[in-house]
Structure formats: structure tokens, C-alpha cells
Amino acid sequence: MSRSEMVRREEVKIGRFKLSCLQASALMSQAQERALGPVERVRLRLHLAVCAGCANFLRQLEFIRAAVRRYRDRETDSA
Amino acid sequence: MSTPGDQELEQYRAYLLRYAALQLRDVDLAEDVVQETLLAALEGRARFSGKSSRKTWLTGILKHKIIDVIRRKSREQPIVTDNAESETAAVDALFKADGHWQQFPARWGNPEKSLEDKDFWEIFERCSQLMPARTARVFMLREVMELTSEEICKELAITPTHLWVILHRARLSLRECLEVKWFGGKK
């Protein structure tokens, strides 16, 4: 299996109890599209409690969503 | 209630063009789509009920035409093939083989302040251009046109999982670029 393939599989499979940062980031991204299930939420919270990098990522995802929408409004408002 | 005439609709062309160009990442496509929109609006102007503003009404027509274009383009060339390899490689490189970040996302402090900074928006523009066109269109369908997952999957005939991977990668690349080019220096 190529490394790429491995990474891709990790992105979508949430198999083991402990999440990797890659899996956590994928879950946080999916949370922007769907409600996470109770088990997913617990696992994510546990990961975020010990991973400052991912906790930063979560805040940054929210910022990016807001920024894109502000970008849209700026770009399309009449000059 | 007057039905909108030519001139009244024409004044919205520039706005429609900006919206379409943002969504489609292609000025020529954007012009075609706007032209079709204004034509459709002219033909259908008797049906304009006046309940929404003209701008909202026109934007509604435009959005449908944009979705049509994106759907058509994604069928001509499936989403996977556009620059897929280089994008995949770039995103894979953000993580180690064991799933840890190569570089932990840094604290961005109070990023909302940057939204008032003109320089930030230049960087933001450049970072969003980095996405391959097809990734950008899907990302924009979700974030700019605010279609739901279900709607996008239905329009483009892709699975939710596939959509989520596309969106995840778009966000990872945008985040990475913003950190490197803008927020990285701020602690």
C-alpha cells in the first residue's frame, strides 16, 4: 500500500479508540457538514484535551468558514 | 409593481460577474453564466413577483446556472483527476505516517482582527487560488453558496465520504497557506 493510500484510508476510518491528529482533523472538518455521533464526540474531545495543535486547528476551521463568507461578501458587494 | 427592463437588470451584471467568478474560478465561464442569467431573467421577468429584491431574484437564477455548469464540468472530467496527485501529495505531506502533524497548528491569537486588514485579504486571495479549480468549486459550493452536503452530493453524484475528503483537503491547504503566509509570525 502506498503512503498516500495509507493516509487516505486513515482519513475516513475511525477504527481504533484513540484518534490520530489526521483522524481528528478529518472529524473536525466533517463536523462542519454533519452532526458527529456521541462516540465520535467523546473521542474527539479526549484527543483535543491532550493535543493543543488540534485544539488550535478547531478554532482555525471556524475562522476559515467565517473568513470565506466575509471574503464572498467583500468580493460581491458593489464597489 | 413594474417588471424589470433591460437596463434595470444590466446594472446587476458586475455584481453577478463577481459572484460567478468567485464560484467558478474562471472568468470566461463566469461571463457565459451571467449572460445566460440575464437572458433568463429577461424572458422570465413577467414572473418576477417582487417579493424578493431584484438582486436576490437574479442571484437565485445565477446560482442554479452555476450549479449546472459545475455539474456538467464534473461529469466531463471526474473530480478525482484534476491535479489530484499534486494536491494529494501536498496534503499527505502535512502529516507523518503515524497520523501526527508534521508541524502542529500554531496559535493564531485573535485572527478575527485580520479580517479588517487589506493585506490579509490579498494573502487570502492568493491562498484560495492555490486550490485546484475543481476542489475550489466544490469548496465554494459548500462555503460560498452554502449548499448542504446532501445537495452537493446529489448535484455532483459523489458520495458524502468523497465530498468530505475534498472539503477536508481544501481546508487543510487553505489553513496551511494562511499560517505560513500570514499567521505564522504572530504568537
Chai-1 contact restraints between the chains, C-beta under 6 A:
chainA,res_idxA,chainB,res_idxB,connection_type,confidence,min_distance_angstrom,max_distance_angstrom,comment,restraint_id
A,S4,B,T88,contact,1.0,0.0,6.0,A-B,restraint_1
A,S4,B,D92,contact,1.0,0.0,6.0,A-B,restraint_2
A,V7,B,D92,contact,1.0,0.0,6.0,A-B,restraint_3
A,E10,B,G99,contact,1.0,0.0,6.0,A-B,restraint_4
A,V12,B,T161,contact,1.0,0.0,6.0,A-B,restraint_5
A,S20,B,G99,contact,1.0,0.0,6.0,A-B,restraint_6
A,C21,B,G99,contact,1.0,0.0,6.0,A-B,restraint_7
A,C21,B,H100,contact,1.0,0.0,6.0,A-B,restraint_8
A,C21,B,W101,contact,1.0,0.0,6.0,A-B,restraint_9
A,L22,B,F95,contact,1.0,0.0,6.0,A-B,restraint_10
A,L22,B,G99,contact,1.0,0.0,6.0,A-B,restraint_11
A,A26,B,H168,contact,1.0,0.0,6.0,A-B,restraint_12
A,S29,B,H168,contact,1.0,0.0,6.0,A-B,restraint_13
A,S29,B,R171,contact,1.0,0.0,6.0,A-B,restraint_14
A,Q30,B,W164,contact,1.0,0.0,6.0,A-B,restraint_15
A,E33,B,S149,contact,1.0,0.0,6.0,A-B,restraint_16
A,G53,B,W101,contact,1.0,0.0,6.0,A-B,restraint_17
A,G53,B,F104,contact,1.0,0.0,6.0,A-B,restraint_18
A,G53,B,P105,contact,1.0,0.0,6.0,A-B,restraint_19
A,N56,B,P105,contact,1.0,0.0,6.0,A-B,restraint_20
A,N56,B,R107,contact,1.0,0.0,6.0,A-B,restraint_21
A,F57,B,P105,contact,1.0,0.0,6.0,A-B,restraint_22
A,Q60,B,R175,contact,1.0,0.0,6.0,A-B,restraint_23
A,F63,B,P111,contact,1.0,0.0,6.0,A-B,restraint_24
A,I64,B,L174,contact,1.0,0.0,6.0,A-B,restraint_25
A,V68,B,E143,contact,1.0,0.0,6.0,A-B,restraint_26
A,R70,B,L115,contact,1.0,0.0,6.0,A-B,restraint_27
A,R72,B,V144,contact,1.0,0.0,6.0,A-B,restraint_28
A,E75,B,R18,contact,1.0,0.0,6.0,A-B,restraint_29
A,E75,B,L22,contact,1.0,0.0,6.0,A-B,restraint_30
A,T76,B,Y15,contact,1.0,0.0,6.0,A-B,restraint_31
A,T76,B,R18,contact,1.0,0.0,6.0,A-B,restraint_32
A,T76,B,Y19,contact,1.0,0.0,6.0,A-B,restraint_33
A,S78,B,Y15,contact,1.0,0.0,6.0,A-B,restraint_34
